[in-house]
Amino acid sequence: MAGKNQSLSALTDDALRGYLETLNGHRPADLYKLVMGEVERPLFRTILDYAGGNQSEAAEILGINRGTLRKKLIAYKLLDA
């Protein structure tokens, strides 16, 4: 599998460069919001799964407050309100 031994930073760089190339010279808008939305959702979903659904453990792994995690899980529809 290509990229399997690449760092997360290198994979992110490759993905961003590829995304920018698809814009064919057009200027991206709200790129920070787009990237954070694309990265946070799978990050939270994967870590919550890794923690066996335990939000306190997932929050600790992520280094964020459990309330913040819960708010994000609801926003990304990964948890019922």
N, C-alpha and C positions, 0 to 999 in steps of 0.2 A: 504494500500500500504506500503510495507516494506521500511523503511528508510525515511518516510515522515517527521518525527520529528527530524531527524539527521541534524547536522550542515553540511554546505558545506564542511568544512574541514574533517569531519568524513566520508562523502560520498566519497570524493576524496581519502582518505586513503584506504577505502574499495576497491574502483575501482583499485587503483594502486596495492594493495596487490593481488587482483584477477588476474590482468594482469600478474604480475610477476609469479604467480603460474602456469599460462598457458604456461610459457616458459620452464617448466620442467627442471630447472637448467641452461638453456642457459642464457648467459649474454646479457642483452638488449643493443642496440646501439642507439645513438642519442635520448635518452629518453626525455631529456628536449624539444627538437624540436617536438617530437611526442606528448607529453603532451600539450604543448602550442598550437599546431595545433588543437588538439582535444577539447581543452577548449575554445580557442579564438573564433572559428567560431560560435558555438552555443551561446556564450556570446554576440557577436556582433549582431547576428541575433535576439536574444530574446530582447535585449535592444533597438535595432532599431525598432522592432515591438512595444514594450512598449511605445516608444516615438512617435508612429504614423508615422514613416518614417522620422521624423525630425532629421537630422544628428547633428545639433548644440545641440539640447536637449540631444540626445544620447551621444554625446561626453562629455557634462557636467555631465551627470549621471555617466559615466565611469571614469571621471576625467582625460580625455586625450584631446589633441588638435584635433580639427575637421579635420585638414589635415591628422593627423595620423590615425584617424578613417576611413576617406575616402580611404586612401592608403590600410588599412587592409581590408576594404569592397571589394575593387577591387581585392586584392590578393586572398581572399577567395571566389571570384565570387559571392558575395552578392550584387554587384552593377555593372552596366555596366560602362566601362571606359569612 
